[in-house]
Amino acid sequence: YFEKLVKTTPASIWVRNLQLAVFTLPQSLLIMSKDLPAISASAAGLLTGFDGAVWGAVALKALGGLVVASTVKYADSLLKTFATAISIIVTCLIS
């Protein structure tokens, strides 16, 4: 159903990512609200401890989301499964 919905609607990948992100915002805000006293007590604020490695990980996750969205929109689910398996193998070999 999801693949059919993505391929038949004219929404761009950016719009589709924003639509999917709407569902993650309440969860993230709930988790942040639990840690709000610690965040507000810190002098540096919300991004305390973010260095180059963390920003690199954030950028890789964002790029991975765009790649998955592109794969779902322009390829079929079988190709996506093969790509996921290959990425797991390559990640294991690199690490």
Secondary structure by P-SEA (a helix, b strand, c coil): caaaaaaaccccaaaaaaaaaccaaaaaaaaaaaaaaaaaaccccccccccaaaaaaaaaaaaaaaaaaaaaacccaaaaaaaaaaaaaaaaaac
